[in-house]
Amino acid sequence: MVSYVKSSPARAKAFQSCIESSVVLDVATRWNSISLMLDTAIKFRKTFQRMEDEDLSFASELNHEILSDDDWENAIIFSELLKVFYDATKQMSGSLYVTSNDYFEGIVLLYRI
């Protein structure tokens, strides 16, 4: 869906009229970009659904890629799971954390998943 919106200025303008900020795109070399992209897409769920209703070419060109309500719910669950990893990685890779007890809770949470 994001590729469709970004494929032409007219489509981008139509999408921009529905929202005031841009979506985050996946960066293949950074796993956390998937988490950020999902978070953004979920925030704009209603916008994507509105585009589907208002832009006939959006629905016709992406017919096989349009997300169902179940797909959106799975994206929300997956996003919540990735957030745990994102937060733990961010905390453990910080240069100002001196001792393991500062991020031990995050490790336990990851272990319990």
C-alpha positions as CSV (number, residue, x, y, z in Angstrom):
1,M,0.0,0.0,0.0
2,V,2.8,2.4,0.8
3,S,4.5,1.7,-2.5
4,Y,1.2,2.5,-4.3
5,V,0.8,5.8,-2.5
6,K,4.4,6.8,-3.2
7,S,4.4,5.7,-6.9
8,S,3.1,9.0,-8.3
9,P,2.7,12.7,-7.2
10,A,-1.1,12.5,-7.6
11,R,-1.4,9.5,-5.4
12,A,0.9,11.0,-2.8
13,K,-1.1,14.2,-2.8
14,A,-4.4,12.3,-2.4
15,F,-2.8,10.4,0.5
16,Q,-1.4,13.6,2.0
17,S,-4.9,15.1,1.9
18,C,-6.1,12.3,4.2
19,I,-3.1,12.7,6.7
20,E,-0.6,15.4,7.6
21,S,2.5,13.3,8.2
22,S,4.3,10.6,6.2
23,V,4.6,6.9,6.7
24,V,7.8,5.1,7.7
25,L,9.2,2.8,5.1
26,D,11.1,-0.4,5.7
27,V,14.9,-0.3,5.6
28,A,16.3,-3.7,4.8
29,T,19.4,-3.2,6.8
30,R,17.7,-2.2,10.0
31,W,15.3,-4.7,11.6
32,N,13.8,-2.1,13.9
33,S,12.5,-0.2,10.8
34,I,9.8,-3.0,10.5
35,S,8.6,-2.2,14.0
36,L,8.5,1.6,13.2
37,M,6.8,1.0,9.9
38,L,4.1,-1.2,11.4
39,D,3.5,1.3,14.2
40,T,3.1,4.1,11.6
41,A,0.9,2.0,9.4
42,I,-1.3,1.0,12.3
43,K,-1.7,4.7,13.2
44,F,-2.9,5.3,9.6
45,R,-5.2,2.3,9.4
46,K,-8.3,4.4,8.9
47,T,-6.5,6.5,6.3
48,F,-5.6,3.4,4.3
49,Q,-9.2,2.2,4.6
50,R,-10.4,5.7,3.5
51,M,-8.1,5.6,0.5
52,E,-9.5,2.2,-0.4
53,D,-13.0,3.7,-0.3
54,E,-12.2,7.0,-2.1
55,D,-9.6,6.0,-4.7
56,L,-10.8,3.3,-7.1
57,S,-7.4,2.7,-8.6
58,F,-6.0,2.1,-5.1
59,A,-8.4,-0.7,-4.5
60,S,-8.1,-2.2,-8.0
61,E,-4.3,-2.2,-8.2
62,L,-3.8,-3.5,-4.7
63,N,-6.7,-5.9,-4.6
64,H,-4.6,-8.8,-3.5
65,E,-2.6,-6.7,-1.0
66,I,-5.4,-4.8,0.8
67,L,-5.4,-5.9,4.4
68,S,-8.5,-7.4,6.0
69,D,-9.5,-6.7,9.6
70,D,-7.8,-9.9,10.7
71,D,-4.6,-8.8,8.9
72,W,-4.7,-5.5,10.8
73,E,-5.3,-7.3,14.1
74,N,-2.3,-9.5,13.4
75,A,-0.2,-6.5,12.5
76,I,-1.1,-4.9,15.9
77,I,-0.1,-8.1,17.8
78,F,3.1,-8.4,15.8
79,S,3.9,-4.8,16.4
80,E,3.4,-5.2,20.2
81,L,5.8,-8.2,20.1
82,L,8.4,-6.3,18.1
83,K,8.1,-3.4,20.5
84,V,9.4,-5.6,23.3
85,F,12.5,-6.5,21.3
86,Y,12.9,-2.9,20.1
87,D,12.8,-1.5,23.6
88,A,15.1,-4.2,25.0
89,T,17.6,-3.8,22.2
90,K,17.6,0.0,22.6
91,Q,18.2,-0.3,26.3
92,M,20.9,-3.0,26.1
93,S,22.8,-1.3,23.3
94,G,23.0,2.1,25.1
95,S,26.5,3.3,25.9
96,L,25.5,4.8,29.2
97,Y,24.2,1.6,30.8
98,V,27.0,0.3,33.1
99,T,25.6,-2.7,34.8
100,S,23.4,-5.6,33.7
101,N,20.8,-5.0,36.4
102,D,19.7,-1.9,34.4
103,Y,18.4,-4.1,31.6
104,F,17.9,-7.4,33.4
105,E,14.1,-6.9,33.4
106,G,14.2,-6.6,29.7
107,I,16.1,-9.8,29.3
108,V,13.6,-11.7,31.5
109,L,10.7,-10.3,29.5
110,L,12.3,-11.5,26.3
111,Y,12.9,-14.9,27.8
112,R,9.3,-15.1,28.8
113,I,8.0,-14.4,25.3
